[in-house]
Amino acid sequence: MSLEKKAFFNGISTRKIERLAKSLGIEGISASQVSKITKELGERTEEFRTRQLQAGYPFIWVDALYEKVRRNNLVVS
């Protein structure tokens, strides 16, 4: 499956690109220009997604349990 088809199935549609262009003040964009933009965005996204990570990236995993309890006939957090 081509990258453009994957991008389309994952939500990068020509209509979204047209709306984005209009929001940036670009009017009267042609279908071929929209197609070119979609293709370039797909290529850049794929490059970013498959890039090699050069350094370690520390992270903290936080997990919590939030319960409500009854205290003095009231439900409180």
PDB file of N, CA, C, O and CB in Angstrom:
ATOM      1  N   MET A   1       0.851  -1.172   0.000  1.00  0.00           N
ATOM      2  CA  MET A   1       0.000   0.000   0.000  1.00  0.00           C
ATOM      3  C   MET A   1       0.900   1.239   0.000  1.00  0.00           C
ATOM      4  O   MET A   1       1.866   1.307   0.761  1.00  0.00           O
ATOM      5  CB  MET A   1      -0.970  -0.004   1.229  1.00  0.00           C
ATOM      6  N   SER A   2       0.590   2.192  -0.832  1.00  0.00           N
ATOM      7  CA  SER A   2       1.419   3.394  -0.930  1.00  0.00           C
ATOM      8  C   SER A   2       1.255   4.255   0.312  1.00  0.00           C
ATOM      9  O   SER A   2       0.271   4.145   1.044  1.00  0.00           O
ATOM     10  CB  SER A   2       1.060   4.203  -2.187  1.00  0.00           C
ATOM     11  N   LEU A   3       2.243   5.112   0.532  1.00  0.00           N
ATOM     12  CA  LEU A   3       2.226   6.009   1.686  1.00  0.00           C
ATOM     13  C   LEU A   3       1.024   6.940   1.635  1.00  0.00           C
ATOM     14  O   LEU A   3       0.421   7.232   2.667  1.00  0.00           O
ATOM     15  CB  LEU A   3       3.519   6.823   1.750  1.00  0.00           C
ATOM     16  N   GLU A   4       0.668   7.414   0.430  1.00  0.00           N
ATOM     17  CA  GLU A   4      -0.483   8.300   0.313  1.00  0.00           C
ATOM     18  C   GLU A   4      -1.761   7.590   0.755  1.00  0.00           C
ATOM     19  O   GLU A   4      -2.607   8.186   1.422  1.00  0.00           O
ATOM     20  CB  GLU A   4      -0.625   8.804  -1.128  1.00  0.00           C
ATOM     21  N   LYS A   5      -1.900   6.317   0.384  1.00  0.00           N
ATOM     22  CA  LYS A   5      -3.088   5.562   0.783  1.00  0.00           C
ATOM     23  C   LYS A   5      -3.113   5.367   2.295  1.00  0.00           C
ATOM     24  O   LYS A   5      -4.160   5.496   2.930  1.00  0.00           O
ATOM     25  CB  LYS A   5      -3.130   4.198   0.069  1.00  0.00           C
ATOM     26  N   LYS A   6      -1.931   5.049   2.874  1.00  0.00           N
ATOM     27  CA  LYS A   6      -1.860   4.910   4.326  1.00  0.00           C
ATOM     28  C   LYS A   6      -2.234   6.213   5.002  1.00  0.00           C
ATOM     29  O   LYS A   6      -2.985   6.219   5.978  1.00  0.00           O
ATOM     30  CB  LYS A   6      -0.461   4.470   4.761  1.00  0.00           C
ATOM     31  N   ALA A   7      -1.707   7.331   4.482  1.00  0.00           N
ATOM     32  CA  ALA A   7      -2.011   8.636   5.058  1.00  0.00           C
ATOM     33  C   ALA A   7      -3.509   8.912   4.970  1.00  0.00           C
ATOM     34  O   ALA A   7      -4.112   9.424   5.912  1.00  0.00           O
ATOM     35  CB  ALA A   7      -1.214   9.747   4.343  1.00  0.00           C
ATOM     36  N   PHE A   8      -4.104   8.565   3.820  1.00  0.00           N
ATOM     37  CA  PHE A   8      -5.539   8.782   3.650  1.00  0.00           C
ATOM     38  C   PHE A   8      -6.318   7.964   4.671  1.00  0.00           C
ATOM     39  O   PHE A   8      -7.215   8.490   5.330  1.00  0.00           O
ATOM     40  CB  PHE A   8      -5.981   8.417   2.219  1.00  0.00           C
ATOM     41  N   PHE A   9      -5.984   6.673   4.810  1.00  0.00           N
ATOM     42  CA  PHE A   9      -6.701   5.807   5.743  1.00  0.00           C
ATOM     43  C   PHE A   9      -6.481   6.235   7.190  1.00  0.00           C
ATOM     44  O   PHE A   9      -7.333   5.985   8.043  1.00  0.00           O
ATOM     45  CB  PHE A   9      -6.265   4.360   5.558  1.00  0.00           C
ATOM     46  N   ASN A  10      -5.353   6.874   7.477  1.00  0.00           N
ATOM     47  CA  ASN A  10      -5.070   7.328   8.834  1.00  0.00           C
ATOM     48  C   ASN A  10      -5.535   8.751   9.085  1.00  0.00           C
ATOM     49  O   ASN A  10      -5.284   9.292  10.161  1.00  0.00           O
ATOM     50  CB  ASN A  10      -3.597   7.225   9.112  1.00  0.00           C
ATOM     51  N   GLY A  11      -6.205   9.373   8.126  1.00  0.00           N
ATOM     52  CA  GLY A  11      -6.841  10.644   8.391  1.00  0.00           C
ATOM     53  C   GLY A  11      -6.264  11.853   7.687  1.00  0.00           C
ATOM     54  O   GLY A  11      -6.759  12.959   7.904  1.00  0.00           O
ATOM     55  N   ILE A  12      -5.237  11.704   6.849  1.00  0.00           N
ATOM     56  CA  ILE A  12      -4.726  12.845   6.101  1.00  0.00           C
ATOM     57  C   ILE A  12      -5.442  12.841   4.755  1.00  0.00           C
ATOM     58  O   ILE A  12      -4.985  12.223   3.794  1.00  0.00           O
ATOM     59  CB  ILE A  12      -3.153  12.782   5.928  1.00  0.00           C
ATOM     60  N   SER A  13      -6.563  13.537   4.705  1.00  0.00           N
ATOM     61  CA  SER A  13      -7.342  13.565   3.470  1.00  0.00           C
ATOM     62  C   SER A  13      -7.082  14.861   2.723  1.00  0.00           C
ATOM     63  O   SER A  13      -6.614  15.842   3.300  1.00  0.00           O
ATOM     64  CB  SER A  13      -8.845  13.407   3.764  1.00  0.00           C
ATOM     65  N   THR A  14      -7.387  14.852   1.448  1.00  0.00           N
ATOM     66  CA  THR A  14      -7.206  16.056   0.646  1.00  0.00           C
ATOM     67  C   THR A  14      -8.117  17.172   1.149  1.00  0.00           C
ATOM     68  O   THR A  14      -7.747  18.345   1.084  1.00  0.00           O
ATOM     69  CB  THR A  14      -7.486  15.764  -0.838  1.00  0.00           C
ATOM     70  N   ARG A  15      -9.285  16.828   1.643  1.00  0.00           N
ATOM     71  CA  ARG A  15     -10.203  17.852   2.165  1.00  0.00           C
ATOM     72  C   ARG A  15      -9.616  18.531   3.397  1.00  0.00           C
ATOM     73  O   ARG A  15      -9.756  19.742   3.573  1.00  0.00           O
ATOM     74  CB  ARG A  15     -11.570  17.230   2.510  1.00  0.00           C
ATOM     75  N   LYS A  16      -8.950  17.738   4.256  1.00  0.00           N
ATOM     76  CA  LYS A  16      -8.322  18.332   5.438  1.00  0.00           C
ATOM     77  C   LYS A  16      -7.189  19.267   5.023  1.00  0.00           C
ATOM     78  O   LYS A  16      -7.004  20.326   5.623  1.00  0.00           O
ATOM     79  CB  LYS A  16      -7.791  17.231   6.382  1.00  0.00           C
ATOM     80  N   ILE A  17      -6.436  18.880   4.006  1.00  0.00           N
ATOM     81  CA  ILE A  17      -5.354  19.733   3.517  1.00  0.00           C
ATOM     82  C   ILE A  17      -5.937  21.015   2.927  1.00  0.00           C
ATOM     83  O   ILE A  17      -5.400  22.100   3.150  1.00  0.00           O
ATOM     84  CB  ILE A  17      -4.495  18.985   2.460  1.00  0.00           C
ATOM     85  N   GLU A  18      -7.021  20.899   2.184  1.00  0.00           N
ATOM     86  CA  GLU A  18      -7.669  22.094   1.620  1.00  0.00           C
ATOM     87  C   GLU A  18      -8.135  23.032   2.728  1.00  0.00           C
ATOM     88  O   GLU A  18      -7.938  24.244   2.636  1.00  0.00           O
ATOM     89  CB  GLU A  18      -8.866  21.695   0.730  1.00  0.00           C
ATOM     90  N   ARG A  19      -8.758  22.479   3.784  1.00  0.00           N
ATOM     91  CA  ARG A  19      -9.209  23.315   4.905  1.00  0.00           C
ATOM     92  C   ARG A  19      -8.028  23.970   5.610  1.00  0.00           C
ATOM     93  O   ARG A  19      -8.095  25.139   5.993  1.00  0.00           O
ATOM     94  CB  ARG A  19     -10.018  22.480   5.909  1.00  0.00           C
ATOM     95  N   LEU A  20      -6.942  23.208   5.780  1.00  0.00           N
ATOM     96  CA  LEU A  20      -5.746  23.760   6.406  1.00  0.00           C
ATOM     97  C   LEU A  20      -5.196  24.922   5.584  1.00  0.00           C
ATOM     98  O   LEU A  20      -4.848  25.968   6.131  1.00  0.00           O
ATOM     99  CB  LEU A  20      -4.675  22.671   6.574  1.00  0.00           C
ATOM    100  N   ALA A  21      -5.119  24.733   4.271  1.00  0.00           N
ATOM    101  CA  ALA A  21      -4.621  25.792   3.390  1.00  0.00           C
ATOM    102  C   ALA A  21      -5.492  27.041   3.503  1.00  0.00           C
ATOM    103  O   ALA A  21      -4.973  28.155   3.574  1.00  0.00           O
ATOM    104  CB  ALA A  21      -4.579  25.303   1.928  1.00  0.00           C
ATOM    105  N   LYS A  22      -6.805  26.861   3.520  1.00  0.00           N
ATOM    106  CA  LYS A  22      -7.715  28.008   3.642  1.00  0.00           C
ATOM    107  C   LYS A  22      -7.514  28.714   4.975  1.00  0.00           C
ATOM    108  O   LYS A  22      -7.551  29.943   5.043  1.00  0.00           O
ATOM    109  CB  LYS A  22      -9.182  27.556   3.499  1.00  0.00           C
ATOM    110  N   SER A  23      -7.299  27.934   6.041  1.00  0.00           N
ATOM    111  CA  SER A  23      -7.099  28.562   7.355  1.00  0.00           C
ATOM    112  C   SER A  23      -5.800  29.359   7.398  1.00  0.00           C
ATOM    113  O   SER A  23      -5.652  30.271   8.211  1.00  0.00           O
ATOM    114  CB  SER A  23      -7.094  27.499   8.462  1.00  0.00           C
ATOM    115  N   LEU A  24      -4.853  29.010   6.512  1.00  0.00           N
ATOM    116  CA  LEU A  24      -3.594  29.745   6.420  1.00  0.00           C
ATOM    117  C   LEU A  24      -3.667  30.887   5.408  1.00  0.00           C
ATOM    118  O   LEU A  24      -2.670  31.564   5.154  1.00  0.00           O
ATOM    119  CB  LEU A  24      -2.468  28.799   6.047  1.00  0.00           C
ATOM    120  N   GLY A  25      -4.852  31.098   4.833  1.00  0.00           N
ATOM    121  CA  GLY A  25      -5.047  32.193   3.898  1.00  0.00           C
ATOM    122  C   GLY A  25      -4.738  31.843   2.455  1.00  0.00           C
ATOM    123  O   GLY A  25      -4.613  32.738   1.619  1.00  0.00           O
ATOM    124  N   ILE A  26      -4.612  30.568   2.146  1.00  0.00           N
ATOM    125  CA  ILE A  26      -4.319  30.125   0.779  1.00  0.00           C
ATOM    126  C   ILE A  26      -5.640  29.736   0.124  1.00  0.00           C
ATOM    127  O   ILE A  26      -6.258  28.740   0.499  1.00  0.00           O
ATOM    128  CB  ILE A  26      -3.299  28.920   0.765  1.00  0.00           C
ATOM    129  N   GLU A  27      -6.062  30.517  -0.843  1.00  0.00           N
ATOM    130  CA  GLU A  27      -7.329  30.266  -1.533  1.00  0.00           C
ATOM    131  C   GLU A  27      -7.058  29.688  -2.918  1.00  0.00           C
ATOM    132  O   GLU A  27      -6.001  29.928  -3.502  1.00  0.00           O
ATOM    133  CB  GLU A  27      -8.165  31.568  -1.644  1.00  0.00           C
ATOM    134  N   GLY A  28      -8.005  28.935  -3.434  1.00  0.00           N
ATOM    135  CA  GLY A  28      -7.940  28.429  -4.795  1.00  0.00           C
ATOM    136  C   GLY A  28      -6.813  27.445  -5.042  1.00  0.00           C
ATOM    137  O   GLY A  28      -6.221  27.442  -6.122  1.00  0.00           O
ATOM    138  N   ILE A  29      -6.509  26.616  -4.069  1.00  0.00           N
ATOM    139  CA  ILE A  29      -5.453  25.620  -4.230  1.00  0.00           C
ATOM    140  C   ILE A  29      -5.972  24.503  -5.135  1.00  0.00           C
ATOM    141  O   ILE A  29      -7.108  24.052  -4.990  1.00  0.00           O
ATOM    142  CB  ILE A  29      -4.993  25.052  -2.843  1.00  0.00           C
ATOM    143  N   SER A  30      -5.134  24.066  -6.065  1.00  0.00           N
ATOM    144  CA  SER A  30      -5.570  23.052  -7.028  1.00  0.00           C
ATOM    145  C   SER A  30      -5.472  21.659  -6.422  1.00  0.00           C
ATOM    146  O   SER A  30      -4.790  21.443  -5.421  1.00  0.00           O
ATOM    147  CB  SER A  30      -4.731  23.130  -8.315  1.00  0.00           C
ATOM    148  N   ALA A  31      -6.169  20.721  -7.053  1.00  0.00           N
ATOM    149  CA  ALA A  31      -6.149  19.334  -6.586  1.00  0.00           C
ATOM    150  C   ALA A  31      -4.734  18.759  -6.644  1.00  0.00           C
ATOM    151  O   ALA A  31      -4.342  17.987  -5.769  1.00  0.00           O
ATOM    152  CB  ALA A  31      -7.105  18.473  -7.427  1.00  0.00           C
ATOM    153  N   SER A  32      -3.968  19.132  -7.671  1.00  0.00           N
ATOM    154  CA  SER A  32      -2.597  18.610  -7.779  1.00  0.00           C
ATOM    155  C   SER A  32      -1.703  19.182  -6.681  1.00  0.00           C
ATOM    156  O   SER A  32      -0.814  18.491  -6.183  1.00  0.00           O
ATOM    157  CB  SER A  32      -2.004  18.939  -9.163  1.00  0.00           C
ATOM    158  N   GLN A  33      -1.934  20.446  -6.299  1.00  0.00           N
ATOM    159  CA  GLN A  33      -1.162  21.031  -5.197  1.00  0.00           C
ATOM    160  C   GLN A  33      -1.505  20.350  -3.875  1.00  0.00           C
ATOM    161  O   GLN A  33      -0.618  20.082  -3.065  1.00  0.00           O
ATOM    162  CB  GLN A  33      -1.427  22.547  -5.097  1.00  0.00           C
ATOM    163  N   VAL A  34      -2.768  20.073  -3.659  1.00  0.00           N
ATOM    164  CA  VAL A  34      -3.202  19.372  -2.450  1.00  0.00           C
ATOM    165  C   VAL A  34      -2.577  17.984  -2.411  1.00  0.00           C
ATOM    166  O   VAL A  34      -2.099  17.543  -1.366  1.00  0.00           O
ATOM    167  CB  VAL A  34      -4.747  19.274  -2.390  1.00  0.00           C
ATOM    168  N   SER A  35      -2.580  17.298  -3.547  1.00  0.00           N
ATOM    169  CA  SER A  35      -1.989  15.974  -3.629  1.00  0.00           C
ATOM    170  C   SER A  35      -0.495  16.013  -3.300  1.00  0.00           C
ATOM    171  O   SER A  35       0.016  15.148  -2.589  1.00  0.00           O
ATOM    172  CB  SER A  35      -2.209  15.385  -5.020  1.00  0.00           C
ATOM    173  N   LYS A  36       0.200  17.030  -3.828  1.00  0.00           N
ATOM    174  CA  LYS A  36       1.632  17.177  -3.573  1.00  0.00           C
ATOM    175  C   LYS A  36       1.896  17.434  -2.088  1.00  0.00           C
ATOM    176  O   LYS A  36       2.814  16.852  -1.510  1.00  0.00           O
ATOM    177  CB  LYS A  36       2.214  18.321  -4.422  1.00  0.00           C
ATOM    178  N   ILE A  37       1.092  18.304  -1.471  1.00  0.00           N
ATOM    179  CA  ILE A  37       1.239  18.599  -0.050  1.00  0.00           C
ATOM    180  C   ILE A  37       1.005  17.338   0.780  1.00  0.00           C
ATOM    181  O   ILE A  37       1.765  17.048   1.704  1.00  0.00           O
ATOM    182  CB  ILE A  37       0.262  19.713   0.376  1.00  0.00           C
ATOM    183  N   THR A  38      -0.052  16.588   0.447  1.00  0.00           N
ATOM    184  CA  THR A  38      -0.366  15.361   1.165  1.00  0.00           C
ATOM    185  C   THR A  38       0.778  14.368   1.064  1.00  0.00           C
ATOM    186  O   THR A  38       1.139  13.729   2.053  1.00  0.00           O
ATOM    187  CB  THR A  38      -1.651  14.740   0.626  1.00  0.00           C
ATOM    188  N   LYS A  39       1.353  14.235  -0.130  1.00  0.00           N
ATOM    189  CA  LYS A  39       2.471  13.314  -0.338  1.00  0.00           C
ATOM    190  C   LYS A  39       3.682  13.744   0.492  1.00  0.00           C
ATOM    191  O   LYS A  39       4.305  12.913   1.153  1.00  0.00           O
ATOM    192  CB  LYS A  39       2.844  13.246  -1.835  1.00  0.00           C
ATOM    193  N   GLU A  40       4.017  15.030   0.462  1.00  0.00           N
ATOM    194  CA  GLU A  40       5.170  15.522   1.216  1.00  0.00           C
ATOM    195  C   GLU A  40       4.970  15.356   2.714  1.00  0.00           C
ATOM    196  O   GLU A  40       5.902  14.984   3.426  1.00  0.00           O
ATOM    197  CB  GLU A  40       5.431  16.987   0.889  1.00  0.00           C
ATOM    198  N   LEU A  41       3.757  15.629   3.203  1.00  0.00           N
ATOM    199  CA  LEU A  41       3.479  15.418   4.624  1.00  0.00           C
ATOM    200  C   LEU A  41       3.619  13.952   5.004  1.00  0.00           C
ATOM    201  O   LEU A  41       4.160  13.625   6.060  1.00  0.00           O
ATOM    202  CB  LEU A  41       2.079  15.913   4.970  1.00  0.00           C
ATOM    203  N   GLY A  42       3.135  13.086   4.150  1.00  0.00           N
ATOM    204  CA  GLY A  42       3.260  11.651   4.396  1.00  0.00           C
ATOM    205  C   GLY A  42       4.711  11.207   4.450  1.00  0.00           C
ATOM    206  O   GLY A  42       5.088  10.408   5.307  1.00  0.00           O
ATOM    207  N   GLU A  43       5.527  11.721   3.538  1.00  0.00           N
ATOM    208  CA  GLU A  43       6.946  11.368   3.517  1.00  0.00           C
ATOM    209  C   GLU A  43       7.654  11.867   4.775  1.00  0.00           C
ATOM    210  O   GLU A  43       8.440  11.139   5.381  1.00  0.00           O
ATOM    211  CB  GLU A  43       7.623  11.946   2.265  1.00  0.00           C
ATOM    212  N   ARG A  44       7.378  13.096   5.160  1.00  0.00           N
ATOM    213  CA  ARG A  44       8.008  13.659   6.374  1.00  0.00           C
ATOM    214  C   ARG A  44       7.565  12.909   7.618  1.00  0.00           C
ATOM    215  O   ARG A  44       8.365  12.668   8.523  1.00  0.00           O
ATOM    216  CB  ARG A  44       7.666  15.156   6.521  1.00  0.00           C
ATOM    217  N   THR A  45       6.287  12.537   7.664  1.00  0.00           N
ATOM    218  CA  THR A  45       5.780  11.778   8.808  1.00  0.00           C
ATOM    219  C   THR A  45       6.470  10.424   8.898  1.00  0.00           C
ATOM    220  O   THR A  45       6.849   9.985   9.984  1.00  0.00           O
ATOM    221  CB  THR A  45       4.257  11.591   8.702  1.00  0.00           C
ATOM    222  N   GLU A  46       6.631   9.770   7.763  1.00  0.00           N
ATOM    223  CA  GLU A  46       7.301   8.462   7.744  1.00  0.00           C
ATOM    224  C   GLU A  46       8.762   8.594   8.158  1.00  0.00           C
ATOM    225  O   GLU A  46       9.264   7.748   8.897  1.00  0.00           O
ATOM    226  CB  GLU A  46       7.205   7.826   6.345  1.00  0.00           C
ATOM    227  N   GLU A  47       9.454   9.632   7.702  1.00  0.00           N
ATOM    228  CA  GLU A  47      10.840   9.862   8.112  1.00  0.00           C
ATOM    229  C   GLU A  47      10.927  10.051   9.617  1.00  0.00           C
ATOM    230  O   GLU A  47      11.807   9.478  10.260  1.00  0.00           O
ATOM    231  CB  GLU A  47      11.423  11.087   7.391  1.00  0.00           C
ATOM    232  N   PHE A  48      10.040  10.833  10.183  1.00  0.00           N
ATOM    233  CA  PHE A  48      10.041  11.077  11.619  1.00  0.00           C
ATOM    234  C   PHE A  48       9.737   9.795  12.387  1.00  0.00           C
ATOM    235  O   PHE A  48      10.396   9.487  13.380  1.00  0.00           O
ATOM    236  CB  PHE A  48       9.023  12.163  11.977  1.00  0.00           C
ATOM    237  N   ARG A  49       8.747   9.058  11.926  1.00  0.00           N
ATOM    238  CA  ARG A  49       8.309   7.856  12.611  1.00  0.00           C
ATOM    239  C   ARG A  49       9.370   6.767  12.630  1.00  0.00           C
ATOM    240  O   ARG A  49       9.460   6.010  13.596  1.00  0.00           O
ATOM    241  CB  ARG A  49       7.064   7.334  11.969  1.00  0.00           C
ATOM    242  N   THR A  50      10.176   6.678  11.574  1.00  0.00           N
ATOM    243  CA  THR A  50      11.163   5.597  11.456  1.00  0.00           C
ATOM    244  C   THR A  50      12.588   6.050  11.750  1.00  0.00           C
ATOM    245  O   THR A  50      13.528   5.294  11.504  1.00  0.00           O
ATOM    246  CB  THR A  50      11.107   5.006  10.072  1.00  0.00           C
ATOM    247  N   ARG A  51      12.776   7.277  12.276  1.00  0.00           N
ATOM    248  CA  ARG A  51      14.121   7.789  12.544  1.00  0.00           C
ATOM    249  C   ARG A  51      14.782   6.988  13.670  1.00  0.00           C
ATOM    250  O   ARG A  51      14.107   6.374  14.496  1.00  0.00           O
ATOM    251  CB  ARG A  51      14.066   9.292  12.911  1.00  0.00           C
ATOM    252  N   GLN A  52      16.103   7.011  13.683  1.00  0.00           N
ATOM    253  CA  GLN A  52      16.875   6.395  14.750  1.00  0.00           C
ATOM    254  C   GLN A  52      16.946   7.368  15.924  1.00  0.00           C
ATOM    255  O   GLN A  52      17.195   8.557  15.730  1.00  0.00           O
ATOM    256  CB  GLN A  52      18.301   6.003  14.259  1.00  0.00           C
ATOM    257  N   LEU A  53      16.733   6.882  17.110  1.00  0.00           N
ATOM    258  CA  LEU A  53      16.883   7.710  18.294  1.00  0.00           C
ATOM    259  C   LEU A  53      18.322   7.593  18.769  1.00  0.00           C
ATOM    260  O   LEU A  53      18.812   6.491  19.019  1.00  0.00           O
ATOM    261  CB  LEU A  53      15.879   7.292  19.415  1.00  0.00           C
ATOM    262  N   GLN A  54      18.995   8.721  18.893  1.00  0.00           N
ATOM    263  CA  GLN A  54      20.424   8.734  19.198  1.00  0.00           C
ATOM    264  C   GLN A  54      20.718   8.703  20.691  1.00  0.00           C
ATOM    265  O   GLN A  54      21.765   8.198  21.096  1.00  0.00           O
ATOM    266  CB  GLN A  54      21.059   9.950  18.592  1.00  0.00           C
ATOM    267  N   ALA A  55      19.853   9.211  21.491  1.00  0.00           N
ATOM    268  CA  ALA A  55      20.138   9.319  22.921  1.00  0.00           C
ATOM    269  C   ALA A  55      19.068   8.598  23.726  1.00  0.00           C
ATOM    270  O   ALA A  55      17.996   8.264  23.221  1.00  0.00           O
ATOM    271  CB  ALA A  55      20.228  10.795  23.350  1.00  0.00           C
ATOM    272  N   GLY A  56      19.393   8.368  24.999  1.00  0.00           N
ATOM    273  CA  GLY A  56      18.395   7.815  25.893  1.00  0.00           C
ATOM    274  C   GLY A  56      17.425   8.899  26.321  1.00  0.00           C
ATOM    275  O   GLY A  56      17.808  10.061  26.456  1.00  0.00           O
ATOM    276  N   TYR A  57      16.203   8.536  26.532  1.00  0.00           N
ATOM    277  CA  TYR A  57      15.175   9.486  26.933  1.00  0.00           C
ATOM    278  C   TYR A  57      14.550   9.007  28.239  1.00  0.00           C
ATOM    279  O   TYR A  57      13.718   8.100  28.240  1.00  0.00           O
ATOM    280  CB  TYR A  57      14.093   9.650  25.821  1.00  0.00           C
ATOM    281  N   PRO A  58      14.958   9.623  29.355  1.00  0.00           N
ATOM    282  CA  PRO A  58      14.390   9.195  30.637  1.00  0.00           C
ATOM    283  C   PRO A  58      12.908   9.562  30.733  1.00  0.00           C
ATOM    284  O   PRO A  58      12.461  10.550  30.151  1.00  0.00           O
ATOM    285  CB  PRO A  58      15.166   9.830  31.805  1.00  0.00           C
ATOM    286  N   PHE A  59      12.171   8.762  31.465  1.00  0.00           N
ATOM    287  CA  PHE A  59      10.761   9.059  31.675  1.00  0.00           C
ATOM    288  C   PHE A  59      10.359   8.553  33.054  1.00  0.00           C
ATOM    289  O   PHE A  59      11.026   7.705  33.647  1.00  0.00           O
ATOM    290  CB  PHE A  59       9.878   8.418  30.564  1.00  0.00           C
ATOM    291  N   ILE A  60       9.276   9.084  33.537  1.00  0.00           N
ATOM    292  CA  ILE A  60       8.717   8.661  34.808  1.00  0.00           C
ATOM    293  C   ILE A  60       7.321   8.126  34.535  1.00  0.00           C
ATOM    294  O   ILE A  60       6.514   8.776  33.870  1.00  0.00           O
ATOM    295  CB  ILE A  60       8.690   9.833  35.847  1.00  0.00           C
ATOM    296  N   TRP A  61       7.044   6.944  35.050  1.00  0.00           N
ATOM    297  CA  TRP A  61       5.722   6.348  34.909  1.00  0.00           C
ATOM    298  C   TRP A  61       4.982   6.585  36.220  1.00  0.00           C
ATOM    299  O   TRP A  61       5.433   6.149  37.279  1.00  0.00           O
ATOM    300  CB  TRP A  61       5.806   4.812  34.559  1.00  0.00           C
ATOM    301  N   VAL A  62       3.865   7.263  36.150  1.00  0.00           N
ATOM    302  CA  VAL A  62       3.088   7.564  37.337  1.00  0.00           C
ATOM    303  C   VAL A  62       1.747   6.862  37.220  1.00  0.00           C
ATOM    304  O   VAL A  62       1.064   6.943  36.198  1.00  0.00           O
ATOM    305  CB  VAL A  62       2.908   9.095  37.522  1.00  0.00           C
ATOM    306  N   ASP A  63       1.394   6.182  38.277  1.00  0.00           N
ATOM    307  CA  ASP A  63       0.111   5.494  38.300  1.00  0.00           C
ATOM    308  C   ASP A  63      -0.543   5.806  39.641  1.00  0.00           C
ATOM    309  O   ASP A  63       0.135   5.865  40.666  1.00  0.00           O
ATOM    310  CB  ASP A  63       0.278   3.940  38.085  1.00  0.00           C
ATOM    311  N   ALA A  64      -1.832   6.003  39.637  1.00  0.00           N
ATOM    312  CA  ALA A  64      -2.513   6.352  40.880  1.00  0.00           C
ATOM    313  C   ALA A  64      -3.918   5.758  40.892  1.00  0.00           C
ATOM    314  O   ALA A  64      -4.507   5.458  39.854  1.00  0.00           O
ATOM    315  CB  ALA A  64      -2.573   7.884  41.059  1.00  0.00           C
ATOM    316  N   LEU A  65      -4.413   5.608  42.077  1.00  0.00           N
ATOM    317  CA  LEU A  65      -5.780   5.150  42.274  1.00  0.00           C
ATOM    318  C   LEU A  65      -6.516   6.255  43.014  1.00  0.00           C
ATOM    319  O   LEU A  65      -6.083   6.665  44.091  1.00  0.00           O
ATOM    320  CB  LEU A  65      -5.833   3.786  43.062  1.00  0.00           C
ATOM    321  N   TYR A  66      -7.592   6.735  42.475  1.00  0.00           N
ATOM    322  CA  TYR A  66      -8.341   7.846  43.025  1.00  0.00           C
ATOM    323  C   TYR A  66      -9.685   7.295  43.483  1.00  0.00           C
ATOM    324  O   TYR A  66     -10.491   6.853  42.665  1.00  0.00           O
ATOM    325  CB  TYR A  66      -8.513   9.007  41.979  1.00  0.00           C
ATOM    326  N   GLU A  67      -9.920   7.322  44.773  1.00  0.00           N
ATOM    327  CA  GLU A  67     -11.144   6.736  45.328  1.00  0.00           C
ATOM    328  C   GLU A  67     -11.970   7.775  46.068  1.00  0.00           C
ATOM    329  O   GLU A  67     -11.442   8.727  46.644  1.00  0.00           O
ATOM    330  CB  GLU A  67     -10.804   5.581  46.267  1.00  0.00           C
ATOM    331  N   LYS A  68     -13.262   7.571  46.038  1.00  0.00           N
ATOM    332  CA  LYS A  68     -14.166   8.373  46.872  1.00  0.00           C
ATOM    333  C   LYS A  68     -14.530   7.517  48.074  1.00  0.00           C
ATOM    334  O   LYS A  68     -14.729   6.308  47.958  1.00  0.00           O
ATOM    335  CB  LYS A  68     -15.460   8.835  46.074  1.00  0.00           C
ATOM    336  N   VAL A  69     -14.614   8.165  49.228  1.00  0.00           N
ATOM    337  CA  VAL A  69     -14.948   7.443  50.461  1.00  0.00           C
ATOM    338  C   VAL A  69     -16.070   8.176  51.186  1.00  0.00           C
ATOM    339  O   VAL A  69     -16.320   9.358  50.953  1.00  0.00           O
ATOM    340  CB  VAL A  69     -13.700   7.302  51.383  1.00  0.00           C
ATOM    341  N   ARG A  70     -16.732   7.447  52.064  1.00  0.00           N
ATOM    342  CA  ARG A  70     -17.779   8.050  52.863  1.00  0.00           C
ATOM    343  C   ARG A  70     -17.169   8.453  54.207  1.00  0.00           C
ATOM    344  O   ARG A  70     -16.621   7.621  54.931  1.00  0.00           O
ATOM    345  CB  ARG A  70     -18.988   7.071  53.050  1.00  0.00           C
ATOM    346  N   ARG A  71     -17.275   9.749  54.524  1.00  0.00           N
ATOM    347  CA  ARG A  71     -16.772  10.272  55.785  1.00  0.00           C
ATOM    348  C   ARG A  71     -17.841  11.166  56.394  1.00  0.00           C
ATOM    349  O   ARG A  71     -18.256  12.154  55.788  1.00  0.00           O
ATOM    350  CB  ARG A  71     -15.438  11.049  55.585  1.00  0.00           C
ATOM    351  N   ASN A  72     -18.281  10.813  57.591  1.00  0.00           N
ATOM    352  CA  ASN A  72     -19.326  11.576  58.291  1.00  0.00           C
ATOM    353  C   ASN A  72     -20.571  11.758  57.422  1.00  0.00           C
ATOM    354  O   ASN A  72     -21.115  12.858  57.325  1.00  0.00           O
ATOM    355  CB  ASN A  72     -18.786  12.947  58.716  1.00  0.00           C
ATOM    356  N   ASN A  73     -21.007  10.687  56.804  1.00  0.00           N
ATOM    357  CA  ASN A  73     -22.202  10.669  55.957  1.00  0.00           C
ATOM    358  C   ASN A  73     -22.059  11.504  54.684  1.00  0.00           C
ATOM    359  O   ASN A  73     -23.063  11.820  54.047  1.00  0.00           O
ATOM    360  CB  ASN A  73     -23.384  11.165  56.744  1.00  0.00           C
ATOM    361  N   LEU A  74     -20.838  11.866  54.301  1.00  0.00           N
ATOM    362  CA  LEU A  74     -20.577  12.579  53.050  1.00  0.00           C
ATOM    363  C   LEU A  74     -19.625  11.770  52.199  1.00  0.00           C
ATOM    364  O   LEU A  74     -18.740  11.099  52.729  1.00  0.00           O
ATOM    365  CB  LEU A  74     -20.000  13.986  53.318  1.00  0.00           C
ATOM    366  N   VAL A  75     -19.791  11.820  50.889  1.00  0.00           N
ATOM    367  CA  VAL A  75     -18.853  11.172  49.974  1.00  0.00           C
ATOM    368  C   VAL A  75     -17.817  12.210  49.597  1.00  0.00           C
ATOM    369  O   VAL A  75     -18.148  13.263  49.052  1.00  0.00           O
ATOM    370  CB  VAL A  75     -19.576  10.588  48.700  1.00  0.00           C
ATOM    371  N   VAL A  76     -16.552  11.907  49.890  1.00  0.00           N
ATOM    372  CA  VAL A  76     -15.460  12.840  49.611  1.00  0.00           C
ATOM    373  C   VAL A  76     -14.359  12.119  48.838  1.00  0.00           C
ATOM    374  O   VAL A  76     -14.270  10.891  48.853  1.00  0.00           O
ATOM    375  CB  VAL A  76     -14.897  13.448  50.927  1.00  0.00           C
ATOM    376  N   SER A  77     -13.536  12.898  48.172  1.00  0.00           N
ATOM    377  CA  SER A  77     -12.404  12.335  47.436  1.00  0.00           C
ATOM    378  C   SER A  77     -11.234  12.123  48.374  1.00  0.00           C
ATOM    379  O   SER A  77     -10.178  11.655  47.949  1.00  0.00           O
ATOM    380  CB  SER A  77     -11.995  13.250  46.266  1.00  0.00           C
TER     381      SER A  77
END
